Amino acid sequence: MREAALFDLDGTLCDTSAIEHLTQGPDRDYAAFHAASADCPPRADVRAALDDARERGLAIVLWTGREFVWRDLTLDWLAGHGIAHDGLYMRWAADYRPATTVKAALLEDIAADGLQVAEAWEDDAAVADLLRESSVTAVHLV
């Protein structure tokens, strides 16, 4: 198995702080949030960690709670910021399970693809706990 560094997108690699309000309150609009994420910058600290992981020879794996319908927007954002990656794992369309459930399944998919997550960057504390329980030794909660 190849060792990998795992990076969450929204709120972690992609700085969505300016648009978080779109996912809060009774009028949440995830479509507007994801569309607006196209204009969000990468977080410099997480981008630096990604570049460092690549320099150390780790596979760069990205995962997100975004639905698969946002794949093209996501790939365009990554390309626009020069972020190369070895894998992108996304929530299936109309999959409204909790993030921990979705990401537990994605973690199994990542392992099935021959990747062993050695370190991870994540902004969701519950998902960070899931990673630790899955024997990921270096989990960075941002």
KAHU-V446708 format. One record per run of one state. SS is the DSSP state (A for helix, B for strand, O for the rest). FROM is the first residue (numbers start at 1). TO is the last residue. If there is no record, write none. Layout:
ss={SS	SS}
from={FROM	FROM}
to={TO	TO}
//
This chain:
ss={O	B	O	B	O	B	O	A	O	A	O	B	O	A	O	B	A	O	B	O	A	O	B	O	A	O	B	O}
from={1	2	9	10	11	14	15	20	24	30	38	42	43	44	56	59	68	81	87	92	99	113	115	123	125	134	138	142}
to={1	8	9	10	13	14	19	23	29	37	41	42	43	55	58	67	80	86	91	98	112	114	122	124	133	137	141	142}
//
